[in-house]
Structure formats: C-alpha cells, structure tokens
Amino acid sequence: MSIPVRRRLGLAMTGASGAIYGLRLLHYLLASDAEIHLVLSAAARVVFREELGLQLPTRPEDLAASLRAEIGIDDGVLRTYAQEDWFSPLASGSHAPEALVICPCSGGSLAAIAQGISNNLIERAADVMLKEGKKLILVPRESPVSAIHLENMLKLARLGVCILPASPGFYQRPQSVDDLVDFVVARILDQLGIARQIGPRWGASAD
C-alpha cells in the first residue's frame, strides 16, 4: 500500500492591504495537510498589525506557532523563514516547492518579480518558480492600477504566471466579510488543484 505524498507549497505575504486573504489561505492550505513553506515581508508584518491587530513574532519558529494558534489548525506542516534566509528551500530550484502563492502581492513585489530582481527571499522564490517552470500565483490588491502595474502583470502572464486579483464576486450573495474573503481564497485553491468546500460554484446545484 503506497503512502500518499504530502504536497509541498510555498506561500509568501507582502505589504499590500489584504492580510486576511493570506491568513485565510494559510488556514485552508494547512487543512489540506500540505507542507507549507512560508515567508512574510517586513511590510506584511506591519499590515498584519494594522488590519488584524496581530503583532507577529520575528523568529521563524515563534511565527509558526503564533499563526497556528491564530487560525486554529494543527494539520499539515508549517515551515517559516526570515526574509533574508537564503538557505531556505524557496531560494533554490533544487528543492523548490511545486507551487508558490504570493498573497497579497504588493505593486512593488510585482514590479521586482517582473524585472527578475531578487533582493529578498520572496522575490527570489518567485524567480525560482519562473526559471523552473513551476506554478506561480500572484494575488494583487492594488486599486486602481497604473499602466506600470498592468504592463508588469501582462509581462508575467505571458510567462505563464497566474494573476489572480483579490476581486470577490457577488453571485454567491455574500453575507459577511468572511464570505468575500473565501471567494478569492477558493479561486486560489482551484488554481492549486486543492479540493475545497468553500463557496458555491457558478451553475452548481444548490442541493
């Protein structure tokens, strides 16, 4: 009897507004029993504090415990890294995860990735996905977007990157902020091929 192989996925969160998207996504990724390699930018920590009231610890091992306590999930494996940890598996194609999601993705991170700049682990991890031909999903929240943002998105989309804006739909008649957040997170899970039970699908039977 073969033992199921646990999926290895990368998740990065940058300083764009929308920390709740990243936190909710982490919840569902761990609930799927995946192995998650996580890195937060310094700006992301500021957004977590301002938007969610969470003062996240800087030590990676403490960060993992803090996030697990916040989302209440013991499943999966959560490995966290400092933004300058060049020994992380995220920094090398020889041990890279099968996919990387940057959620939320700031305009600055988007620009750096589009130009092949790798000044930190998040940018390097995205660069690894591109050079290895692996799945890269960017979740920008900036609005409105400038021509620079659009050009960067187009450049990356032509390279096979999934540009998935944090733009919730309303056909499911959301009743709460959580419903709106889950709409976007469900789209990300679909892109990763992870089975999910959150939110209705268009045209699906209600029973």
C-alpha positions in Angstrom: 0.0 0.0 0.0 1.5 3.3 -1.1 1.7 6.2 1.3 0.3 9.5 -0.1 2.9 12.1 -0.7 2.3 15.3 1.1 2.3 18.3 -1.3 4.9 21.0 -0.8 3.7 24.5 -1.4 5.2 27.9 -0.9 3.3 30.9 0.4 4.5 34.5 0.7 2.8 37.6 2.1 3.9 41.1 1.2 2.9 44.6 2.4 -0.2 45.1 0.3 -3.5 45.5 2.1 -5.4 42.3 2.5 -3.5 40.3 5.1 -6.8 38.5 5.8 -6.6 36.8 2.4 -3.1 35.4 3.2 -4.2 34.2 6.7 -7.3 32.5 5.4 -5.4 30.9 2.6 -2.9 29.5 5.1 -5.8 28.0 7.1 -7.1 26.1 4.1 -3.6 25.0 2.8 -2.7 23.5 6.2 -6.2 21.9 6.5 -5.4 20.1 3.2 -2.5 18.5 5.1 0.1 20.1 2.8 3.6 21.1 3.8 3.7 24.9 3.6 6.9 27.0 3.3 6.0 30.5 4.4 7.8 33.8 4.4 6.5 37.3 5.3 8.0 40.6 4.3 8.7 43.2 6.9 5.8 45.3 5.5 3.5 42.4 5.7 4.0 42.3 9.5 3.0 46.0 9.6 -0.2 45.2 7.7 -1.0 42.3 10.0 -0.7 44.6 12.9 -2.8 47.4 11.4 -5.5 45.4 9.7 -5.8 42.4 12.0 -4.4 43.6 15.3 -1.8 40.8 15.2 1.7 41.5 16.4 3.6 38.6 14.8 7.0 37.5 16.3 10.1 37.8 14.2 11.7 34.5 15.0 10.5 31.9 12.4 9.8 29.2 14.9 7.8 31.5 17.0 6.0 32.8 13.9 4.8 29.3 13.0 3.4 28.7 16.5 1.7 32.1 16.6 0.0 31.6 13.2 -1.2 28.1 14.1 -2.7 29.5 17.3 -4.5 32.3 15.4 -6.0 30.0 12.7 -6.6 27.0 15.0 -5.2 24.4 12.6 -2.9 21.6 13.7 -2.9 19.8 10.4 -0.1 20.0 7.7 3.5 21.1 8.2 4.3 24.7 8.5 7.9 25.9 7.9 8.6 29.6 8.2 11.7 31.6 7.1 13.1 35.0 7.6 13.0 37.3 4.6 16.8 37.1 4.2 17.1 33.3 4.7 19.0 32.4 1.6 19.3 28.8 2.8 15.6 28.3 2.6 14.4 25.7 0.1 12.4 28.5 -1.5 15.7 30.0 -2.7 16.8 27.1 -4.9 15.4 25.2 -7.8 16.9 22.0 -6.4 14.4 21.8 -3.5 11.7 24.3 -4.5 8.0 23.6 -3.7 5.7 22.6 -6.5 4.0 26.0 -6.5 4.2 29.4 -4.9 1.4 31.8 -4.0 2.1 35.5 -3.1 -1.0 36.7 -1.3 -1.3 39.5 -1.0 1.2 40.7 -3.6 2.2 44.4 -3.4 2.8 46.5 -6.5 6.5 46.7 -5.5 6.8 42.9 -5.3 5.0 42.6 -8.6 7.5 45.0 -10.2 10.5 43.3 -8.8 9.4 39.9 -10.0 8.6 41.2 -13.4 12.1 42.6 -13.7 13.9 39.5 -12.3 15.1 41.3 -9.2 15.8 39.1 -6.2 16.6 41.4 -3.3 14.8 39.2 -0.7 13.6 35.6 -0.3 10.1 36.4 -1.6 11.4 37.8 -4.9 14.0 35.0 -5.2 11.3 32.4 -4.6 9.2 33.8 -7.4 12.3 33.9 -9.7 12.9 30.2 -8.9 9.3 29.4 -9.9 9.8 31.2 -13.2 13.1 29.6 -14.1 12.0 26.1 -13.1 8.7 26.4 -15.0 6.6 25.9 -11.9 3.2 27.3 -10.8 3.4 30.9 -9.6 0.2 32.7 -8.4 0.2 36.4 -7.6 -2.7 38.0 -5.8 -2.5 41.8 -6.3 -5.0 44.0 -4.4 -3.9 47.4 -5.6 -6.7 49.6 -7.0 -6.8 51.4 -9.2 -3.8 50.0 -11.2 -1.4 52.1 -13.2 -0.1 51.4 -16.7 3.1 50.2 -14.9 1.1 47.6 -12.9 -0.7 46.4 -16.0 2.5 46.1 -18.0 4.1 44.1 -15.2 1.0 41.8 -15.0 1.0 41.3 -18.7 4.6 40.5 -18.9 4.3 37.9 -16.1 1.0 36.5 -17.5 2.8 35.9 -20.8 5.4 33.9 -18.9 2.7 31.6 -17.5 2.1 33.3 -14.2 -1.4 33.3 -12.8 -2.5 36.8 -12.0 -5.4 36.5 -9.6 -6.6 39.9 -8.3 -8.3 40.0 -4.9 -11.7 40.8 -6.5 -14.5 38.9 -4.9 -17.7 38.1 -6.9 -21.2 38.7 -5.6 -23.3 36.0 -7.3 -23.0 33.8 -4.2 -24.8 36.6 -2.3 -22.2 37.1 0.4 -23.4 37.6 3.9 -20.2 38.6 5.6 -16.6 39.7 5.1 -15.5 36.1 5.5 -17.7 35.1 2.5 -15.9 37.7 0.4 -12.5 36.6 1.5 -13.4 32.9 0.9 -14.4 33.7 -2.6 -10.9 34.8 -3.5 -9.3 32.0 -1.5 -11.4 29.5 -3.3 -10.1 30.7 -6.6 -6.6 30.2 -5.4 -7.3 26.7 -4.2 -8.7 25.9 -7.6 -5.5 27.1 -9.3 -3.6 24.8 -6.9 -5.8 21.8 -7.6 -6.8 21.6 -4.0 -10.3 20.2 -3.3 -12.4 22.7 -1.4 -15.9 23.0 0.1 -16.0 26.8 0.5 -18.3 28.9 -1.6 -20.7 27.8 -4.4 -19.7 27.3 -8.0 -21.5 29.1 -10.8 -24.2 26.9 -12.1 -23.8 24.2 -9.5 -26.9 22.6 -7.9 -27.8 24.0 -4.5 -28.7 20.5 -3.2 
